[in-house]
Amino acid sequence: MNLIVETYRLSISEFTIEDAPFMYALVNDPGWLHNIGDRKVYSIADAENYLLNNNLKSYREIGFGFWKVSLVDTG
C-alpha cells in the first residue's frame, strides 16, 4: 500500500490488488450502477483485472490515479 496521507481518522492510499473484494462491492452497488454504469465486474477475479487494468495501470504509467479513502480505525 502506498500511503498518500493519514490523519487521526482517515487514511488516503493507492488501491492494491487486495482491494478487489471492496472494488467488486463498490462497482456493483445500485447507486454506482445507476449513476456511473456497469463496469462488467461480476466476480472477484473481474475486480482484480479491473484494478490491474485501470487503477494500478494508471499509477504505473502516469504516476497517479483514483485513491482509496478509509477510516483508520476500521479500514
Residue pairs with C-beta under 8 A, 6 or more apart in sequence:
1 13
1 14
1 16
2 13
2 14
2 59
3 11
3 12
3 13
4 12
4 13
4 14
4 67
5 11
5 12
6 12
6 72
7 72
8 72
9 71
9 72
9 73
10 69
10 70
10 71
10 72
11 69
11 70
11 71
11 72
12 67
12 68
12 69
13 67
13 68
13 70
14 55
14 59
14 65
14 67
14 68
15 23
15 51
15 55
15 56
15 65
15 66
15 67
15 68
16 51
16 56
17 48
17 51
17 52
17 56
19 51
19 68
20 44
20 47
20 48
20 51
21 44
21 47
22 68
23 41
23 47
23 50
23 51
24 41
24 43
24 44
24 46
24 47
26 32
27 33
27 36
27 39
27 41
27 47
27 50
28 41
28 42
39 50
40 46
41 47
41 50
54 65
55 65
55 66
56 65
58 64
58 65
58 66
59 65
